[in-house]
Amino acid sequence: MPLLEVDDLHVSFGTPDGVVRAVRGVSFSVDRGRTLGIVGESGSGKSVATQTIVGLTRGARVSGRATLDGENLLGADPDTLRRIRGAKIGMIFQDPLSSLHPYYKVGWQIVEMIRAHERGTSKAAARQRAVELLDAVGIPSPRTRIDNYPHEFSGGMRQRVMIAMAMALNPSVLVADEPTTALDVTVQAQVLDVMRDVQREFGTAIILITHDLGVVADMADEVVVMYGGQVMERAERRELFYRNHHPYTEGLLNSLPTSGGRGKLTPIAGTPPSMITPPPGCPFEPRCVYAFDKCSEKPPPVEIPAPGVHTSSCHLPVERADRPRLEAS
Ligand code: SF4
């Protein structure tokens, strides 16, 4: 059984304009020491899906199944979820300042977090562990820097501090939601390296949520592509990059800058669908260059008859070579 398993997750919110169906039947899983990339535009439901499994979408209507090491997450009471967050699932976000308190020294914040979950740990022992964690994520002079405030760190260093804090209780899963979006490319690569090191050292499973397929290119073992609250395609990384099937994945790849920046960038035309009244057929149909009659009438199946775990929710034939024939008909 995978370490973290999510099956047929649905999440919706009541709003004055109607019910927003943010996540519609999403399934994914991740195992120890592996990285799952969840990719999609904003509003695709990728963050809502992961926030729901750790109980951060209060007031949402939720159905489906999510288990961590066999423990049911969706039915868990708030106290259990609080224990799970931090101790079993660490989280880092795009903006570390939204998680680090600006008035307290970073060391104090890490120490308090350790002691809140491990009541028997002394201040000295927690502080020693905080120093080791800051050292492990590449903060220079951690014995001194532990007494700095968050604003005394650069953006990349603050993100390292967040990773140290998320790893303080040695969680089995690290959820990183757009961890490098606010950073320049060099610092982004350094932060991803730190996550990789942490994974190697602790065997952590990582869920990397991003709008940028480039970020998962050399980080993820498996990739889930989300659109309109649903999984469009799921495959091992190499398979997704070199043998992708879904037109939305193809569109995301075409909109990636090529090395040297000389290639032509082709953005996906159009805008994401309304999640209050999603299209009755394929959610990508209004923007899809391959769309045909069936696409607007019937939701595509989630599975394609392909070997392995590669799935694509699309009416197109399994073989890409058959597409031109279909376009001609
Ligand atoms: Fe495009 Fe149709 Fe496939 Fe949707 S089902 S991605 S509209 S071809």
Residues whose N, C-alpha, C, O or C-beta is under 5 A from the ligand:
A	BS01	SF4	P247 C282 F284 E285 C288 Y290 A291 F292 C295 P300 S313 C314 H315 L316
